[in-house]
């Protein structure tokens, strides 16, 4: 292998290792978020528009439960959000708790999205790294053409 191909090979190996690390880290994050949600033993409410009765342990069930919490909170407060309720309204604490629960579940949904993004980018980075190592390994070194005078 020529010294001109060495940087390509090194870059390929770095990309391959980084991509594989991204896949593992993204998968681990997905698993941790799922386990943390599962530990809470939350079940999607029966009147949810989808996934009713299922355990909240994935992005779709977390989103479904967040939506039904919003529905329940608005039903209790007469359609008013936390910000719309008077400071002295006794329903304001309920609206605040509903908003907090929704935000917590949406944080999980975002964490799933970031984990999926990292895994997807890891596949791309690893693929590019592998391609670079193959290019470096198979590249032919150009031989100088003799000049005749």
C-alpha positions, 0 to 999 in steps of 0.5 A, spaced: 500 500 500 502 506 498 503 512 503 498 516 499 493 511 500 494 510 508 490 517 510 484 514 506 485 507 510 485 511 516 479 515 515 475 509 513 477 505 519 475 511 524 469 512 520 467 504 521 469 504 528 465 511 529 459 509 526 459 502 529 459 506 536 454 510 534 449 504 532 451 501 539 450 508 543 443 509 539 441 502 541 443 503 548 439 509 549 433 506 546 433 501 551 434 505 557 429 510 555 424 503 554 426 500 560 425 507 564 418 508 561 417 500 563 419 501 570 413 506 571 408 501 569 404 506 565 398 503 561 395 507 555 388 510 557 382 506 554 380 512 551 386 513 547 385 514 539 390 509 538 394 503 542 389 503 548 391 498 553 398 497 551 404 499 556 408 505 555 415 503 553 416 505 546 415 512 542 408 511 539 405 509 546 408 515 550 405 519 544 399 516 545 399 517 552 401 524 552 395 525 547 390 522 552 393 526 558 392 533 554 385 530 552 383 529 559 386 535 562 382 539 557 376 536 559 377 537 566 379 544 565 373 546 560 378 546 555 383 551 558 390 550 558 394 552 564 396 559 562 389 560 560 386 559 567 386 564 573 392 564 578 386 563 583 383 557 579 383 551 583 383 547 577 390 550 575 394 545 579 391 540 575 392 543 568 400 544 571 400 537 573 397 535 566 402 539 562 408 536 566 406 529 565 405 531 557 412 534 557 415 528 560 412 523 555 414 528 550 421 528 552 421 520 552 419 521 544 424 526 543 429 521 546 427 516 542 427 520 535 435 522 537 437 515 538 434 513 532 437 519 528 444 517 531 443 509 529 441 511 522 447 516 522 451 511 525 449 506 519 451 511 514 458 513 517 460 506 518 458 504 511 462 510 508 468 508 513 467 501 510 467 503 503 473 508 504 477 502 507 475 498 501 478 503 496 484 504 500 485 496 499 484 496 492 487 502 489 492 501 484 498 505 485 499 509 479 506 508 476 510 513 473 510 513 465 518 513 463 519 519 458 523 518 452 527 523 449 
